[in-house]
Amino acid sequence: MKNLFLLAICTALLSLNTVFAQEETTEETGTLTLSGSVDAYFRTNLNAPNKGEGFQAPASSFANLPGFSLGMANVIATYEGKKVGAVIDLVFGPRGEDAVFGSPLYAGGMAGSSQIVNQLYVYWNVSDKVTLTMGNFNTFLGYEVISPTANFNYSTSYMFSYGPFSHTGLKANFQLSDKFSFLAAVMNPTDMTEFNLNGTYTLGAQLGYSTDAGNTYLNFVYGDQDGRLTDNGGLISGESSLGKTFQVDLTTGFNLSDVMYLGVNTTYNTSASGEVYTGSDIQEIGGDGAGFYGFAGYLQAKPTEKFGIGFRGEYFSVFNSGLEGVVGLDESGKGSVFAGTLSGNIKVGSNLTLIPELRVDSMKEEFFVNKDLNGSKGLASFLLAAVFAF
C-alpha cells in the first residue's frame, strides 16, 4: 500500500520534465492577500456546575471554557502566483493553542514560536491537473475545520475533536476530471507538525467527487502514530506503544433547495494493540484493536442572507477503551454519546456573525455531574459566540 502512495507522488514529480521543457516567456507574478478572524464567546451549563473543580463541559474540542471566554485571533497571509504559492496561517489564544497542541516539541514542551503556526506550506502547480504541497497543512479528513468562520456550529463534534487536526508532509492533488479528484500524501504522525520525533510515517489518500449540488470526499489515513519501542535502557516497565492506526472518513454535503442544506460525516478509527516493555524485553500485545466511530448529520436553513438556523446530531462510540476521558465507559471499555446542537447564525453587517447555541450531550454511561455533584449521563449547555471575519 505504501508503494502505491509513493508511486502516485512520483508520478507528479516525473511530470517536471514536461514543465521544464516549456519555455517561460513571461515573468512570474502573484498576489499577496491577508485574511483572518477574531472570536469570543460566553458559555454556561444549564444543569451542571459552572465553576470550581466541578465545572463541566463536553470533552470535544474548543468552546469548552466557562463564562466569557476567548476563542482565537487568526491571521492568514497567502501568496498566490501562476505556478507557485505559499500560505502562513497564525493563531493566537486558547482555541489556537488547542488546535496546535502537538507543536511544543521543538521548544522542549514549552510554548515556542511554532505554537502559533496553524499552517505553513508552499505549493507548486506542476500542471493544470497536478499540484504538489509541502509543509504543515490542516487535515483533509472530516466535515468541520479549526476556524470558526467555516463552521455553522460554534462548538465542534466528537469526530472532529479526535480525528486529525493537522499534518506535516508532502501531498499531491490530481484533478482526474471535471468531477473527480484524488489526493495522495506521505506525512509525519498525526499532529506532529514541527518535525518527526518518532521516525514513522503516515499515508493519506482522498477521492473526491464534486457537482453543482455539492461535494463528496472519501478519506483515509494509515500509519504508526507513536513509534516503536526501543530498548535503549530508558524504558520503564509497563511502557507501551500502539500499533498502526487506520481511519476511514466520509464527508458529503449538498443543497436540498435554495434555502436548505444537508451535510453528513461518518468515520471509523482503529489502532492495533501494539507492544509493551515488560521490564526485561519488548513484547507484542495480543487482542483486538481499539478506537472509535461516529456519524453526524448537519441540517441547515438560511431563509435570508442575514439569518440561518442549523441542527447537528451526532452519535459517537468508543470501543476497547480507544479513548479515555471522552465518554463514559463500561467495564468492557465501551461507551457512547448522542450530542444534539441547535445553532443560529445572525449576520451583523458583512463581517460579524453572532451564534447562539444550545447543546445537549447524552451519554450511555455516567460521565458528568449535576448541580448536586451526583453522577449524571447528560449535560445541557448554552453559549453565545461572536465571530468576526476579515
N, C-alpha and C positions, 0 to 999 in steps of 0.2 A: 504493500500500500504506500509505503514511504517513497518507493521508487517512482510511483505514478505521479505523486505530487512534485517531486524533483524534476521529472520529465516535463510536466506542464510548465514549470517556471523556466526550464532550459529552452523550451520551445519559444518562449517570449524573448529570451536573450539571443537566440540564434537569428531572430528577425533583424538584429542590428546590422547584419550585412547589407540588407536592403536599405536601411536608413542611411548608412554611411556611403552607400553607392550613389545616393541622390545629392546633387549639388545644391548647396544653400546659397541663394542669390539675394536674400533679404536678411537684415539683422534681426535677431530675436528681440521682440518687445513684449512687455507684460504689464499687468496692473496690480497694484497693491491696495488691498481693502482691509478695513478694520470693522469688526463687529463684536457683539458680546451681549451680556445680560447682567442684571443685578436682581436678587430676590431675597425676600424676608417673609416670615410667617408668624402667626400666633397659633398655638396648639394647646388643646385641653382634653382630658379624659372626662367622659360623662358618667362612668360607673366605676372608676378606679382612682387611686391616689395620684396627685399631680405634683408632689414634692417629696423630698427626702429619699430614703432608701427604698421606700415603697413605690416610687414613681414607676408608672407602667407605659409601655409603648410596644407596638408590633416590632418583631425582630427583622423587619425589612429595612432596606437602606433609606437614609435621608428622612426628612420630615418627622423626626422622632425625638425632638427636644421640647421641653415644657415651656409654657408661657410665650412671650415674644422672643423669637429666635431668629438667628441669621441663617440664610442659605449660603449663597456664594456670589462672588463677583467673577465674571468670566470675560476674558479679553482674547479675541482671536485675530491674528494677523495672517492674511492669505496673499501670497504672490502667485498669480496665475499667468503663465506665458503660453505661447502656442504649443511648445513641446514639453516644457518643464515647469515645475512649480514647487512651492513649499508651504507648509502650514505650521504655525506655532499657536497653541491653544493653552492659555494660562488660567488657573483657577485659584481663588483665594477664599478662605472662610471654611466653616465646618463641612458643608456639602462637598466642597472641593477637596478637603483633607480626606474625607471618607472615600471619595472617588479614586484617589491615588494612594490608597493605603499601602500598596506594595512598593512604594518609592522612597523609603528612607534607607535603602540598602547601602548606597554609596557613602552616606554620611554616618554609617555605623549605627543605624537605628534612630538617629537624631533627625530633626527637621532640616534637611539640606535644601539647596535650591531646586533639586529635582522634584520636591514635593509640591511644587506649584505647576508642574508640567502635566497637563491632561493629554495633550497630543503634541508630537513633534516629528514631522516626517517630510520627506521630499518625494516627488513623483515625476515620472517621465512617460509621456505619451509616445510610446515607441512607434505606434501607428494609429490609424483611426479605430482599430479593433483591439489594441493591446495597451494596457497601462501598467507600469511597474511602480510600486510604492515601497519605500524602505524607511523604517523608523518606528515610532510609537504612535499607534492609532487606536481609536475606540473600537470595541468589538463589533463584528458583523452579525452576531447572534442576537435574537430577541426582538421584541416589539418596542420596548421602551429604551430610552437613552439617558445619559447623565444630565444633560442640560434640561432645566425645567421648561424652557421655551418650546421644546419639541414634543413634550408630553401633554396630553389633555388633562390627566390627573396629576396632582402635585405629589402626593405620596406614591411610592413605587411598589411593584408587585414582588412577591417572594421569588418568582422565577428570575426576574431581572436581578434581584439582590444577590443571588447565589450562583448565577452564571458568570461568565467573564465580564469584566469592565473594559479592560484594555489589553492590547497585545503589542509586543515589540518584535519586529522581524521583517521579512520580505514577502510581499504578496503580489500576485499577478492577476489582473482583471481582464477577461476576454469577452468581448461583445460578439456572441456567436451568430446572432441575427437581430432583426428588429425587436424581437420579443424575448429571446433567451440570452442569458449571460452566465459566465462561470468564473469563479474565483478559486485560486489555489494559493496556499500560504505555508511558509515554514517560520515558526515563531519560538521565542522563549516560552518557558512555562507561563501559564495564565497570570496576568497582573504583575509579572516580574519585569518591570518596564525599563529599569535603568541599565541592567546588564544581566547576564545569565550566571547565576550563582550555582546552579545545580548541575550544569553540563548535560542536561537533557533538552529535547526539543519537541514541540507540539506541531502537528499538522492540522491545517484548516482547509475547509472547502465550502463553497456555496454555489448552488444552482438557482438562478433567478428567472422568473417569468413575469413580464410586465405588459399590461394593456392599458387602454384609456380608462378602464373602470377601476384598476388597482394593480397591486403587485403581490407576488408570492415568492418566498425565499425558503429553500431547504438548506440548512446549515449543519456542518459537522466540525468537531474538534476531537483530536485523539493524541494522547501523549502522556508521559510521566511528568506530573506537576511538582513533585517534591524530591526528585532524585533518588538515587540508590544509596543504601548504607555502605560505608567503607570502614572496615575495622582498622583504624589507624591509632588506636589507643585512647581515643577521646570519646568513645561511645559509652552510654550509660545503660545499664541493664534495663530492659523493657522498652528501650527506644525503638521506634518503628517508623516505617515509611509506607505509603500507599503504593499500589501498583499503578498501571496506566489508567487514565481517565478517558472515557468516551462519552461525548454528548452529541445528541441529535436534536435539532430545534427547527420547528416550522413556524413561519410568520407570514401572515397574509392580511390584507385589508382591501376593501372595495366599497364603492359608493352604492348604496341601496336606492337612493334617489337624489334629488338636488339638495336635500337637507339632511338625509340620514346616511350614516357611515357605520360599517361593521368591521372590526379588526379581530383577529384570532391569533393566539400564540400558544403553542404546546411544546414541551421539552421533556427530555429524558436524559439523566446524567447518572453514570455509574463508574465507580473506581474499584479496581481489583484489590484483593486483600493485602497484597504486598509482602513485606518481610519485617522481622523483628530481631533485635540483638538480645540473646538470652543471658548474656554475662560472660559467655565463653566463645560463642560463634553467632553468625547471622543465619537465620533460618526462614524459609518461606512460611507464610501464614496460610493455613488452609481456610476453606469456607467460601461462601458466596460474596460477591461484591456488594458495596453499599452506595447509596446515593439518594436521588430524589427524582420526582417527576411532577408535572403540573399541566394545567390547562386554564387559559384565561380568555374571556370574551370582552370586547370593548364596543359598546353601542353608544353612538354619539349623534346628537341632533343639533343643527345650527339653523334655527329659523330666521335669524338675522345676522348681519355682519358683526353686530355688537354683542350678541348673546348666544351661548351654546350650553348644552347640558349633556352629561355623559355618565354612563354606569360601567364600571369594571367589575366583573365577577370572576374570582379566581379560586380554583381548587389546587392545593399544593400538598404533596405527600412525601414523607421521608421513610426509607426502608433500611433495615440493618444498621440503625444509628448512623446513617450517612451524614447527618448534620446534628450538632449538639447546640442547645440553647436557642433554637429557632421555633420549634413547635413542641408541644407536649408529647412525650414518647411513652409507650407501654413497655412491659418487661422484655418484649422481643425486639425493641428498638424501632417500632413502627409508630407513626403519628401523622396527623393531617390537620389541615385548616381550610376553612372556606372564608374568604375575605370579600366583602361587598363594599364598593366605594362609589359614592354618588358625588359628582363634582360639577360645579358650574364654571363657565368661562365668561367673564364680563369685561368687555373691552372699554378702556378709558383712553380716548384719543387713539393714536396709531401705534403706541409703544407699550402701554401699560395694560396688563391683564390681571384682574382680581379673580382668585379661585377659592370660593367657599367649598368646603368638602366635608362630608360625613362618611366615616368608615367604621364598619363593624367586622371584627375578626372573631370567628367561632372555631375553637379547637375541638378535636375529638377527645383529647385528654386535658386535664387541668394544666394550665401554664401561667395564667395571670392571677392576680389577687384583686379582690373587690375593695371597697372603701373600708370594710371592716377587717381587712388584711387576711381574709379567708380565701382559700383556693377557688379559682374561677376558670371556666372554659371560654369565656367571652370578654371582649373589650370593645366598647364603643367610644369613639373619639371624634372631635370636630377640629378643623383648622381653617384658617383664612390666610391665603398666601397672596403676595403682591409680586408679580414678575414683570420686570422692565427689560425690554429688548431694544438693542440699537444696532 
